[in-house]
Structure formats: structure tokens, C-alpha cells
Amino acid sequence: MLLSERAVIWDREELNDCAFYGCTSLTSFDASNLEEVSVLCFCYCWSLTSFDAPNLKEIEHGGFYDCGALTSFW
């Protein structure tokens, strides 16, 4: 999947299963209203370094599987 390096989502409280699965170019993600990361949502997002979701309450199974570059999580 081709995706820009930065994703900003304003109006979603939940992302679908595997929503960003394999988005290897994604480096940062911001979602002010996000409350839940679904199953395998960011799986294999190897370049993801920054994740900002201040209202996050739940991360389902494998939500960030193999995201070894993730250094900033808010």
C-alpha cells in the first residue's frame, strides 16, 4: 500500500482491523479522538517512529506487531 509518511485522523474513535497493515512508509501517526487500535492495525509498519493518540484506551491483539522503530508513543 502506498501511503504518505504522516497520517492525521481527526474524527475516528476506532480503526478497522489491519487498517495500516504493511504501510512501511508511514513514519508518524496522529489521531486526537482515537480510543481503540484494532487487531493488527499497524502490523509491519517498520518505519513508524511516532504515535500520538492522547485518548487511546485499548490496543487489541498485535496492534503494533513488528513496529521496532516506534520510539514516541503518547
PDB file of N, CA, C and O in Angstrom:
ATOM      1  N   MET A   1       0.843  -1.177   0.000  1.00  0.00           N
ATOM      2  CA  MET A   1       0.000   0.000   0.000  1.00  0.00           C
ATOM      3  C   MET A   1       0.886   1.237   0.000  1.00  0.00           C
ATOM      4  O   MET A   1       1.824   1.325   0.792  1.00  0.00           O
ATOM      5  N   LEU A   2       0.609   2.168  -0.854  1.00  0.00           N
ATOM      6  CA  LEU A   2       1.344   3.418  -0.917  1.00  0.00           C
ATOM      7  C   LEU A   2       0.640   4.442  -0.034  1.00  0.00           C
ATOM      8  O   LEU A   2      -0.556   4.691  -0.190  1.00  0.00           O
ATOM      9  N   LEU A   3       1.374   5.019   0.873  1.00  0.00           N
ATOM     10  CA  LEU A   3       0.813   5.972   1.819  1.00  0.00           C
ATOM     11  C   LEU A   3       1.866   7.017   2.112  1.00  0.00           C
ATOM     12  O   LEU A   3       3.061   6.720   2.102  1.00  0.00           O
ATOM     13  N   SER A   4       1.435   8.232   2.372  1.00  0.00           N
ATOM     14  CA  SER A   4       2.407   9.261   2.714  1.00  0.00           C
ATOM     15  C   SER A   4       3.057   8.927   4.052  1.00  0.00           C
ATOM     16  O   SER A   4       2.613   8.020   4.756  1.00  0.00           O
ATOM     17  N   GLU A   5       4.078   9.642   4.390  1.00  0.00           N
ATOM     18  CA  GLU A   5       4.833   9.373   5.601  1.00  0.00           C
ATOM     19  C   GLU A   5       4.077   9.711   6.876  1.00  0.00           C
ATOM     20  O   GLU A   5       4.366   9.145   7.931  1.00  0.00           O
ATOM     21  N   ARG A   6       3.117  10.621   6.800  1.00  0.00           N
ATOM     22  CA  ARG A   6       2.414  11.061   8.000  1.00  0.00           C
ATOM     23  C   ARG A   6       0.910  10.904   7.807  1.00  0.00           C
ATOM     24  O   ARG A   6       0.361  11.289   6.775  1.00  0.00           O
ATOM     25  N   ALA A   7       0.256  10.336   8.809  1.00  0.00           N
ATOM     26  CA  ALA A   7      -1.207  10.202   8.772  1.00  0.00           C
ATOM     27  C   ALA A   7      -1.791  10.969   9.946  1.00  0.00           C
ATOM     28  O   ALA A   7      -1.329  10.836  11.079  1.00  0.00           O
ATOM     29  N   VAL A   8      -2.812  11.777   9.666  1.00  0.00           N
ATOM     30  CA  VAL A   8      -3.528  12.532  10.697  1.00  0.00           C
ATOM     31  C   VAL A   8      -5.009  12.226  10.532  1.00  0.00           C
ATOM     32  O   VAL A   8      -5.582  12.413   9.458  1.00  0.00           O
ATOM     33  N   ILE A   9      -5.614  11.757  11.604  1.00  0.00           N
ATOM     34  CA  ILE A   9      -7.037  11.411  11.570  1.00  0.00           C
ATOM     35  C   ILE A   9      -7.722  12.157  12.705  1.00  0.00           C
ATOM     36  O   ILE A   9      -7.313  12.045  13.861  1.00  0.00           O
ATOM     37  N   TRP A  10      -8.765  12.920  12.379  1.00  0.00           N
ATOM     38  CA  TRP A  10      -9.415  13.770  13.370  1.00  0.00           C
ATOM     39  C   TRP A  10     -10.705  13.194  13.943  1.00  0.00           C
ATOM     40  O   TRP A  10     -11.020  13.439  15.107  1.00  0.00           O
ATOM     41  N   ASP A  11     -11.448  12.443  13.157  1.00  0.00           N
ATOM     42  CA  ASP A  11     -12.817  12.130  13.561  1.00  0.00           C
ATOM     43  C   ASP A  11     -13.111  10.656  13.827  1.00  0.00           C
ATOM     44  O   ASP A  11     -14.282  10.281  13.893  1.00  0.00           O
ATOM     45  N   ARG A  12     -12.112   9.820  13.980  1.00  0.00           N
ATOM     46  CA  ARG A  12     -12.338   8.389  14.209  1.00  0.00           C
ATOM     47  C   ARG A  12     -12.007   8.021  15.647  1.00  0.00           C
ATOM     48  O   ARG A  12     -10.994   8.463  16.188  1.00  0.00           O
ATOM     49  N   GLU A  13     -12.859   7.213  16.265  1.00  0.00           N
ATOM     50  CA  GLU A  13     -12.577   6.694  17.599  1.00  0.00           C
ATOM     51  C   GLU A  13     -11.976   5.302  17.527  1.00  0.00           C
ATOM     52  O   GLU A  13     -11.356   4.843  18.486  1.00  0.00           O
ATOM     53  N   GLU A  14     -12.155   4.619  16.384  1.00  0.00           N
ATOM     54  CA  GLU A  14     -11.649   3.263  16.215  1.00  0.00           C
ATOM     55  C   GLU A  14     -11.193   3.075  14.774  1.00  0.00           C
ATOM     56  O   GLU A  14     -11.800   3.610  13.847  1.00  0.00           O
ATOM     57  N   LEU A  15     -10.124   2.314  14.596  1.00  0.00           N
ATOM     58  CA  LEU A  15      -9.648   1.965  13.267  1.00  0.00           C
ATOM     59  C   LEU A  15      -9.980   0.508  12.993  1.00  0.00           C
ATOM     60  O   LEU A  15      -9.928  -0.315  13.907  1.00  0.00           O
ATOM     61  N   ASN A  16     -10.314   0.175  11.773  1.00  0.00           N
ATOM     62  CA  ASN A  16     -10.645  -1.195  11.398  1.00  0.00           C
ATOM     63  C   ASN A  16      -9.433  -2.111  11.512  1.00  0.00           C
ATOM     64  O   ASN A  16      -8.291  -1.654  11.467  1.00  0.00           O
ATOM     65  N   ASP A  17      -9.694  -3.413  11.659  1.00  0.00           N
ATOM     66  CA  ASP A  17      -8.618  -4.396  11.691  1.00  0.00           C
ATOM     67  C   ASP A  17      -7.720  -4.211  10.472  1.00  0.00           C
ATOM     68  O   ASP A  17      -8.206  -4.025   9.356  1.00  0.00           O
ATOM     69  N   CYS A  18      -6.436  -4.264  10.688  1.00  0.00           N
ATOM     70  CA  CYS A  18      -5.425  -4.194   9.616  1.00  0.00           C
ATOM     71  C   CYS A  18      -5.466  -2.887   8.814  1.00  0.00           C
ATOM     72  O   CYS A  18      -5.025  -2.863   7.665  1.00  0.00           O
ATOM     73  N   ALA A  19      -5.978  -1.818   9.390  1.00  0.00           N
ATOM     74  CA  ALA A  19      -6.164  -0.561   8.659  1.00  0.00           C
ATOM     75  C   ALA A  19      -4.880  -0.034   8.015  1.00  0.00           C
ATOM     76  O   ALA A  19      -4.919   0.442   6.880  1.00  0.00           O
ATOM     77  N   PHE A  20      -3.764  -0.106   8.703  1.00  0.00           N
ATOM     78  CA  PHE A  20      -2.493   0.381   8.169  1.00  0.00           C
ATOM     79  C   PHE A  20      -1.482  -0.757   8.029  1.00  0.00           C
ATOM     80  O   PHE A  20      -0.276  -0.513   7.991  1.00  0.00           O
ATOM     81  N   TYR A  21      -1.954  -1.970   7.954  1.00  0.00           N
ATOM     82  CA  TYR A  21      -1.113  -3.166   7.858  1.00  0.00           C
ATOM     83  C   TYR A  21      -0.114  -3.041   6.697  1.00  0.00           C
ATOM     84  O   TYR A  21      -0.506  -2.839   5.548  1.00  0.00           O
ATOM     85  N   GLY A  22       1.159  -3.162   7.013  1.00  0.00           N
ATOM     86  CA  GLY A  22       2.187  -3.153   5.979  1.00  0.00           C
ATOM     87  C   GLY A  22       2.490  -1.810   5.357  1.00  0.00           C
ATOM     88  O   GLY A  22       3.097  -1.764   4.286  1.00  0.00           O
ATOM     89  N   CYS A  23       2.100  -0.728   5.973  1.00  0.00           N
ATOM     90  CA  CYS A  23       2.402   0.616   5.441  1.00  0.00           C
ATOM     91  C   CYS A  23       3.828   0.987   5.857  1.00  0.00           C
ATOM     92  O   CYS A  23       4.035   1.715   6.829  1.00  0.00           O
ATOM     93  N   THR A  24       4.782   0.486   5.122  1.00  0.00           N
ATOM     94  CA  THR A  24       6.179   0.630   5.510  1.00  0.00           C
ATOM     95  C   THR A  24       6.721   2.051   5.367  1.00  0.00           C
ATOM     96  O   THR A  24       7.791   2.342   5.900  1.00  0.00           O
ATOM     97  N   SER A  25       6.023   2.940   4.670  1.00  0.00           N
ATOM     98  CA  SER A  25       6.499   4.318   4.547  1.00  0.00           C
ATOM     99  C   SER A  25       5.933   5.231   5.634  1.00  0.00           C
ATOM    100  O   SER A  25       6.364   6.378   5.757  1.00  0.00           O
ATOM    101  N   LEU A  26       4.994   4.752   6.409  1.00  0.00           N
ATOM    102  CA  LEU A  26       4.378   5.556   7.467  1.00  0.00           C
ATOM    103  C   LEU A  26       5.375   5.787   8.602  1.00  0.00           C
ATOM    104  O   LEU A  26       5.876   4.835   9.201  1.00  0.00           O
ATOM    105  N   THR A  27       5.660   7.057   8.891  1.00  0.00           N
ATOM    106  CA  THR A  27       6.618   7.379   9.958  1.00  0.00           C
ATOM    107  C   THR A  27       5.956   7.992  11.182  1.00  0.00           C
ATOM    108  O   THR A  27       6.447   7.812  12.296  1.00  0.00           O
ATOM    109  N   SER A  28       4.844   8.717  11.000  1.00  0.00           N
ATOM    110  CA  SER A  28       4.163   9.291  12.158  1.00  0.00           C
ATOM    111  C   SER A  28       2.652   9.222  11.986  1.00  0.00           C
ATOM    112  O   SER A  28       2.126   9.265  10.874  1.00  0.00           O
ATOM    113  N   PHE A  29       1.976   9.113  13.119  1.00  0.00           N
ATOM    114  CA  PHE A  29       0.526   8.963  13.131  1.00  0.00           C
ATOM    115  C   PHE A  29      -0.041   9.798  14.263  1.00  0.00           C
ATOM    116  O   PHE A  29       0.396   9.683  15.408  1.00  0.00           O
ATOM    117  N   ASP A  30      -1.022  10.645  13.939  1.00  0.00           N
ATOM    118  CA  ASP A  30      -1.688  11.487  14.936  1.00  0.00           C
ATOM    119  C   ASP A  30      -3.188  11.309  14.812  1.00  0.00           C
ATOM    120  O   ASP A  30      -3.751  11.428  13.724  1.00  0.00           O
ATOM    121  N   ALA A  31      -3.839  11.021  15.943  1.00  0.00           N
ATOM    122  CA  ALA A  31      -5.296  10.853  15.945  1.00  0.00           C
ATOM    123  C   ALA A  31      -5.822  11.291  17.303  1.00  0.00           C
ATOM    124  O   ALA A  31      -5.785  10.526  18.267  1.00  0.00           O
ATOM    125  N   SER A  32      -6.307  12.516  17.375  1.00  0.00           N
ATOM    126  CA  SER A  32      -6.711  13.082  18.659  1.00  0.00           C
ATOM    127  C   SER A  32      -7.919  12.395  19.284  1.00  0.00           C
ATOM    128  O   SER A  32      -8.024  12.366  20.510  1.00  0.00           O
ATOM    129  N   ASN A  33      -8.830  11.842  18.495  1.00  0.00           N
ATOM    130  CA  ASN A  33     -10.033  11.211  19.039  1.00  0.00           C
ATOM    131  C   ASN A  33      -9.958   9.688  19.106  1.00  0.00           C
ATOM    132  O   ASN A  33     -10.902   9.051  19.574  1.00  0.00           O
ATOM    133  N   LEU A  34      -8.877   9.104  18.656  1.00  0.00           N
ATOM    134  CA  LEU A  34      -8.759   7.650  18.601  1.00  0.00           C
ATOM    135  C   LEU A  34      -8.760   7.042  20.003  1.00  0.00           C
ATOM    136  O   LEU A  34      -7.986   7.454  20.867  1.00  0.00           O
ATOM    137  N   GLU A  35      -9.639   6.058  20.221  1.00  0.00           N
ATOM    138  CA  GLU A  35      -9.727   5.373  21.506  1.00  0.00           C
ATOM    139  C   GLU A  35      -9.301   3.914  21.420  1.00  0.00           C
ATOM    140  O   GLU A  35      -8.954   3.316  22.439  1.00  0.00           O
ATOM    141  N   GLU A  36      -9.322   3.325  20.217  1.00  0.00           N
ATOM    142  CA  GLU A  36      -9.009   1.906  20.086  1.00  0.00           C
ATOM    143  C   GLU A  36      -8.199   1.617  18.826  1.00  0.00           C
ATOM    144  O   GLU A  36      -8.521   2.092  17.737  1.00  0.00           O
ATOM    145  N   VAL A  37      -7.141   0.826  19.000  1.00  0.00           N
ATOM    146  CA  VAL A  37      -6.360   0.308  17.886  1.00  0.00           C
ATOM    147  C   VAL A  37      -6.779  -1.147  17.721  1.00  0.00           C
ATOM    148  O   VAL A  37      -6.595  -1.949  18.636  1.00  0.00           O
ATOM    149  N   SER A  38      -7.331  -1.491  16.584  1.00  0.00           N
ATOM    150  CA  SER A  38      -7.874  -2.825  16.342  1.00  0.00           C
ATOM    151  C   SER A  38      -6.782  -3.843  16.006  1.00  0.00           C
ATOM    152  O   SER A  38      -5.602  -3.504  15.917  1.00  0.00           O
ATOM    153  N   VAL A  39      -7.198  -5.079  15.824  1.00  0.00           N
ATOM    154  CA  VAL A  39      -6.308  -6.209  15.564  1.00  0.00           C
ATOM    155  C   VAL A  39      -5.388  -5.932  14.369  1.00  0.00           C
ATOM    156  O   VAL A  39      -5.853  -5.587  13.282  1.00  0.00           O
ATOM    157  N   LEU A  40      -4.095  -6.086  14.582  1.00  0.00           N
ATOM    158  CA  LEU A  40      -3.059  -5.943  13.547  1.00  0.00           C
ATOM    159  C   LEU A  40      -3.122  -4.615  12.792  1.00  0.00           C
ATOM    160  O   LEU A  40      -2.700  -4.538  11.638  1.00  0.00           O
ATOM    161  N   CYS A  41      -3.632  -3.600  13.418  1.00  0.00           N
ATOM    162  CA  CYS A  41      -3.859  -2.304  12.770  1.00  0.00           C
ATOM    163  C   CYS A  41      -2.578  -1.700  12.173  1.00  0.00           C
ATOM    164  O   CYS A  41      -2.597  -1.223  11.038  1.00  0.00           O
ATOM    165  N   PHE A  42      -1.486  -1.716  12.913  1.00  0.00           N
ATOM    166  CA  PHE A  42      -0.222  -1.140  12.442  1.00  0.00           C
ATOM    167  C   PHE A  42       0.855  -2.211  12.247  1.00  0.00           C
ATOM    168  O   PHE A  42       2.048  -1.907  12.267  1.00  0.00           O
ATOM    169  N   CYS A  43       0.442  -3.427  12.064  1.00  0.00           N
ATOM    170  CA  CYS A  43       1.358  -4.546  11.891  1.00  0.00           C
ATOM    171  C   CYS A  43       2.298  -4.305  10.698  1.00  0.00           C
ATOM    172  O   CYS A  43       1.850  -3.934   9.613  1.00  0.00           O
ATOM    173  N   TYR A  44       3.581  -4.518  10.908  1.00  0.00           N
ATOM    174  CA  TYR A  44       4.620  -4.357   9.880  1.00  0.00           C
ATOM    175  C   TYR A  44       4.783  -2.918   9.384  1.00  0.00           C
ATOM    176  O   TYR A  44       5.192  -2.693   8.245  1.00  0.00           O
ATOM    177  N   CYS A  45       4.469  -1.967  10.223  1.00  0.00           N
ATOM    178  CA  CYS A  45       4.755  -0.560   9.899  1.00  0.00           C
ATOM    179  C   CYS A  45       6.162  -0.263  10.421  1.00  0.00           C
ATOM    180  O   CYS A  45       6.326   0.425  11.428  1.00  0.00           O
ATOM    181  N   TRP A  46       7.161  -0.782   9.734  1.00  0.00           N
ATOM    182  CA  TRP A  46       8.546  -0.760  10.183  1.00  0.00           C
ATOM    183  C   TRP A  46       9.114   0.633  10.375  1.00  0.00           C
ATOM    184  O   TRP A  46      10.017   0.811  11.192  1.00  0.00           O
ATOM    185  N   SER A  47       8.622   1.620   9.658  1.00  0.00           N
ATOM    186  CA  SER A  47       9.183   2.973   9.732  1.00  0.00           C
ATOM    187  C   SER A  47       8.456   3.853  10.743  1.00  0.00           C
ATOM    188  O   SER A  47       8.876   4.987  10.979  1.00  0.00           O
ATOM    189  N   LEU A  48       7.389   3.364  11.339  1.00  0.00           N
ATOM    190  CA  LEU A  48       6.609   4.164  12.296  1.00  0.00           C
ATOM    191  C   LEU A  48       7.456   4.472  13.525  1.00  0.00           C
ATOM    192  O   LEU A  48       7.852   3.568  14.261  1.00  0.00           O
ATOM    193  N   THR A  49       7.731   5.762  13.740  1.00  0.00           N
ATOM    194  CA  THR A  49       8.541   6.175  14.886  1.00  0.00           C
ATOM    195  C   THR A  49       7.740   6.954  15.913  1.00  0.00           C
ATOM    196  O   THR A  49       8.104   6.978  17.088  1.00  0.00           O
ATOM    197  N   SER A  50       6.651   7.594  15.488  1.00  0.00           N
ATOM    198  CA  SER A  50       5.878   8.447  16.385  1.00  0.00           C
ATOM    199  C   SER A  50       4.382   8.135  16.287  1.00  0.00           C
ATOM    200  O   SER A  50       3.806   8.119  15.199  1.00  0.00           O
ATOM    201  N   PHE A  51       3.774   7.890  17.438  1.00  0.00           N
ATOM    202  CA  PHE A  51       2.343   7.603  17.505  1.00  0.00           C
ATOM    203  C   PHE A  51       1.747   8.492  18.583  1.00  0.00           C
ATOM    204  O   PHE A  51       2.145   8.410  19.746  1.00  0.00           O
ATOM    205  N   ASP A  52       0.791   9.345  18.207  1.00  0.00           N
ATOM    206  CA  ASP A  52       0.190  10.295  19.141  1.00  0.00           C
ATOM    207  C   ASP A  52      -1.324  10.145  19.118  1.00  0.00           C
ATOM    208  O   ASP A  52      -1.981  10.548  18.158  1.00  0.00           O
ATOM    209  N   ALA A  53      -1.871   9.566  20.175  1.00  0.00           N
ATOM    210  CA  ALA A  53      -3.315   9.386  20.320  1.00  0.00           C
ATOM    211  C   ALA A  53      -3.643   9.533  21.811  1.00  0.00           C
ATOM    212  O   ALA A  53      -3.740   8.534  22.524  1.00  0.00           O
ATOM    213  N   PRO A  54      -3.814  10.770  22.283  1.00  0.00           N
ATOM    214  CA  PRO A  54      -3.969  11.020  23.719  1.00  0.00           C
ATOM    215  C   PRO A  54      -5.202  10.387  24.359  1.00  0.00           C
ATOM    216  O   PRO A  54      -5.240  10.235  25.580  1.00  0.00           O
ATOM    217  N   ASN A  55      -6.197  10.020  23.580  1.00  0.00           N
ATOM    218  CA  ASN A  55      -7.415   9.418  24.131  1.00  0.00           C
ATOM    219  C   ASN A  55      -7.449   7.897  23.988  1.00  0.00           C
ATOM    220  O   ASN A  55      -8.488   7.281  24.222  1.00  0.00           O
ATOM    221  N   LEU A  56      -6.337   7.290  23.609  1.00  0.00           N
ATOM    222  CA  LEU A  56      -6.273   5.849  23.392  1.00  0.00           C
ATOM    223  C   LEU A  56      -6.537   5.097  24.699  1.00  0.00           C
ATOM    224  O   LEU A  56      -5.932   5.386  25.731  1.00  0.00           O
ATOM    225  N   LYS A  57      -7.456   4.122  24.631  1.00  0.00           N
ATOM    226  CA  LYS A  57      -7.832   3.338  25.807  1.00  0.00           C
ATOM    227  C   LYS A  57      -7.560   1.851  25.629  1.00  0.00           C
ATOM    228  O   LYS A  57      -7.395   1.132  26.615  1.00  0.00           O
ATOM    229  N   GLU A  58      -7.510   1.378  24.376  1.00  0.00           N
ATOM    230  CA  GLU A  58      -7.381  -0.057  24.146  1.00  0.00           C
ATOM    231  C   GLU A  58      -6.547  -0.346  22.895  1.00  0.00           C
ATOM    232  O   GLU A  58      -6.695   0.300  21.857  1.00  0.00           O
ATOM    233  N   ILE A  59      -5.668  -1.338  23.033  1.00  0.00           N
ATOM    234  CA  ILE A  59      -4.889  -1.840  21.903  1.00  0.00           C
ATOM    235  C   ILE A  59      -5.193  -3.329  21.798  1.00  0.00           C
ATOM    236  O   ILE A  59      -4.892  -4.094  22.715  1.00  0.00           O
ATOM    237  N   GLU A  60      -5.785  -3.736  20.689  1.00  0.00           N
ATOM    238  CA  GLU A  60      -6.130  -5.139  20.508  1.00  0.00           C
ATOM    239  C   GLU A  60      -4.910  -5.943  20.054  1.00  0.00           C
ATOM    240  O   GLU A  60      -3.857  -5.385  19.746  1.00  0.00           O
ATOM    241  N   HIS A  61      -5.076  -7.246  20.020  1.00  0.00           N
ATOM    242  CA  HIS A  61      -4.003  -8.205  19.717  1.00  0.00           C
ATOM    243  C   HIS A  61      -3.189  -7.804  18.478  1.00  0.00           C
ATOM    244  O   HIS A  61      -3.739  -7.607  17.395  1.00  0.00           O
ATOM    245  N   GLY A  62      -1.892  -7.690  18.661  1.00  0.00           N
ATOM    246  CA  GLY A  62      -0.994  -7.423  17.543  1.00  0.00           C
ATOM    247  C   GLY A  62      -1.115  -6.046  16.943  1.00  0.00           C
ATOM    248  O   GLY A  62      -0.652  -5.823  15.825  1.00  0.00           O
ATOM    249  N   GLY A  63      -1.719  -5.121  17.645  1.00  0.00           N
ATOM    250  CA  GLY A  63      -1.945  -3.777  17.114  1.00  0.00           C
ATOM    251  C   GLY A  63      -0.699  -3.100  16.582  1.00  0.00           C
ATOM    252  O   GLY A  63      -0.762  -2.362  15.599  1.00  0.00           O
ATOM    253  N   PHE A  64       0.441  -3.346  17.228  1.00  0.00           N
ATOM    254  CA  PHE A  64       1.719  -2.752  16.816  1.00  0.00           C
ATOM    255  C   PHE A  64       2.778  -3.827  16.585  1.00  0.00           C
ATOM    256  O   PHE A  64       3.959  -3.605  16.855  1.00  0.00           O
ATOM    257  N   TYR A  65       2.364  -4.979  16.092  1.00  0.00           N
ATOM    258  CA  TYR A  65       3.295  -6.077  15.871  1.00  0.00           C
ATOM    259  C   TYR A  65       4.385  -5.682  14.875  1.00  0.00           C
ATOM    260  O   TYR A  65       4.096  -5.165  13.796  1.00  0.00           O
ATOM    261  N   ASP A  66       5.612  -5.927  15.242  1.00  0.00           N
ATOM    262  CA  ASP A  66       6.797  -5.670  14.409  1.00  0.00           C
ATOM    263  C   ASP A  66       6.952  -4.186  14.037  1.00  0.00           C
ATOM    264  O   ASP A  66       7.261  -3.848  12.895  1.00  0.00           O
ATOM    265  N   CYS A  67       6.734  -3.325  15.015  1.00  0.00           N
ATOM    266  CA  CYS A  67       6.963  -1.884  14.842  1.00  0.00           C
ATOM    267  C   CYS A  67       8.185  -1.492  15.685  1.00  0.00           C
ATOM    268  O   CYS A  67       8.080  -0.700  16.621  1.00  0.00           O
ATOM    269  N   GLY A  68       9.325  -2.053  15.338  1.00  0.00           N
ATOM    270  CA  GLY A  68      10.537  -1.876  16.119  1.00  0.00           C
ATOM    271  C   GLY A  68      11.118  -0.470  16.143  1.00  0.00           C
ATOM    272  O   GLY A  68      11.937  -0.165  17.010  1.00  0.00           O
ATOM    273  N   ALA A  69      10.723   0.385  15.227  1.00  0.00           N
ATOM    274  CA  ALA A  69      11.249   1.747  15.173  1.00  0.00           C
ATOM    275  C   ALA A  69      10.451   2.718  16.055  1.00  0.00           C
ATOM    276  O   ALA A  69      10.847   3.873  16.213  1.00  0.00           O
ATOM    277  N   LEU A  70       9.363   2.272  16.612  1.00  0.00           N
ATOM    278  CA  LEU A  70       8.472   3.142  17.411  1.00  0.00           C
ATOM    279  C   LEU A  70       9.183   3.605  18.681  1.00  0.00           C
ATOM    280  O   LEU A  70       9.459   2.804  19.575  1.00  0.00           O
ATOM    281  N   THR A  71       9.476   4.900  18.753  1.00  0.00           N
ATOM    282  CA  THR A  71      10.198   5.459  19.907  1.00  0.00           C
ATOM    283  C   THR A  71       9.393   6.497  20.667  1.00  0.00           C
ATOM    284  O   THR A  71       9.734   6.831  21.802  1.00  0.00           O
ATOM    285  N   SER A  72       8.329   7.015  20.060  1.00  0.00           N
ATOM    286  CA  SER A  72       7.497   8.032  20.720  1.00  0.00           C
ATOM    287  C   SER A  72       6.049   7.579  20.685  1.00  0.00           C
ATOM    288  O   SER A  72       5.456   7.442  19.614  1.00  0.00           O
ATOM    289  N   PHE A  73       5.483   7.347  21.863  1.00  0.00           N
ATOM    290  CA  PHE A  73       4.114   6.834  21.962  1.00  0.00           C
ATOM    291  C   PHE A  73       3.375   7.648  23.010  1.00  0.00           C
ATOM    292  O   PHE A  73       3.680   7.552  24.198  1.00  0.00           O
ATOM    293  N   TRP A  74       2.401   8.454  22.580  1.00  0.00           N
ATOM    294  CA  TRP A  74       1.629   9.313  23.501  1.00  0.00           C
ATOM    295  C   TRP A  74       0.176   9.003  23.400  1.00  0.00           C
ATOM    296  O   TRP A  74      -0.636   9.617  24.093  1.00  0.00           O
TER     297      TRP A  74
END
